[in-house]
Amino acid sequence: MDRLKDKVAIITGAGAGMGRETSILFAKEGCKVAVFEINEKDGMDTVSIINSNGGNAKFWKVDVSNELNVKSAVDDVINTYGKIDILINNAGITGVDKKTHELSLAEWDQVFNVDVKGVFFCTKYVVPYMLKNKKGSIVNLSSIYGTLGSHELTPYHAAKGAVFAMTKQDALNYAKDNIRVNSIHPGTIMTPLVIELGSRMEGGLEAYNKIMNEKHPIGHAGEPIDVAYGCLYLASDESKFVTGATLYIDGGYSAM
């Protein structure tokens, strides 16, 4: 229960799905959690769950695509907790499902502003505090679509590919500073958003599950807690010799 004892983590997109599960798990392991979330109700619900179970979490309303908002929130986390040991760059959107020649600039920018700029801004303003602390762990949530092609979601593929490449670069840049940077690449994870999207397709959620189950060699889609445990390992001192790594949590999808 103390794998993250006395550590402080910023987790973006912490109001639901993988971000919420990671926040709850980190708090159970002794971590103080700064919940960064654009949806105030979702973020406060995460904080309430953690604090009602004896954990320590506080909420910051943050739009990760807004540089000044990110800087202000990060500085306030320092004022509140005194340090930042862990950054989980989880916030992201999928955007529209169009091919390159069909995309508008606004549709492209919408995804990159959150999925890429969000990682950039949070890393940019957290790293100086990690440098002062002489250690840190950054976990970037990419996707299997960050390294593999598919028939859908072109801007999402490109954005998650950028996160994958940025992870490698930052891992090398900060290795000598004892700041580790790794990426997690989930397959289909049954978050509330995915469940909602699946429910809209022809045949509903049952039909969606059948398709997804067939795509993953293990025979089923993942759950948010599966990703949360990957984040926990990479955030903890158990992974002190791990940086620049690419962790697939995808039921074997990327092995095909």
C-alpha positions, 0 to 999 in steps of 0.5 A: 500500500505504500508504493508511492508513499510521500510522493506528489503526482499531477494527473491530467484528464483525471476526471474519468476513465484511465485518469480517474482509476490512476488517481484512485490507485495512486492515492491508495499507494500513499501519493498526494494527487493533484487532479487536473481536469477541465470538467469541474464536476468530474474532477471534484468527483474524483477528489471526493472518491479519494478523500472519502477513502482516506486519501489526499487529493485536490482539484485544479480546473485545467485546460491542458491546451492553455499554456498560462492555465497549465503554468498557473496550476503547476505553480499552485501545486508547488505552493500546495504540496511543495514538490512534484514527483510524478507527472501523468500526461493522460488528458486526450481526445480522439477527434474526428474520424476522417482521412487526411484530405478530408480534414479541416485545419480546425479539426487537426488543431483540435486534437493536437492542441490537447494531445500534443500541446497538452503534453508539451505544456505540462512537461515544460512547466513540471520539469523545472521543479523536478530538476530542483528536486533532482528526480522525477517520473513522467508517464505519457499516455500515447496509444497503440495508434501512436506506433501502428496504422489503422483505418480510422482517426488520422489526426489521433494517430499523428498526435499519439505518434508525436507523443511517442517520439517526444517521450523518447527525446525527453527520456534522453534529454533528462536521463542524467537529471534522474528524470525518467520519461516513459510512454504507455500505449493502450489498446481498446480500454472500456472507459465511459467515453469508449462505452458511449461511442460503442453504444452508438454504433449499429448493433449497440455495445454488444456488437462493438464488444464483439468487434473489439474482442476479435481485434485483441488476441487476449479475447477482450478489451481492457479496463481503466485499472489495467492502464492504472497499474502500468502507470503505477509501476512506471511512476514508482521507484520500482522502475528506477532503471526504466526510461524511454520505454514503450509499454503496450497495454493492449491484450496482444494487439501490437504483437500481430 
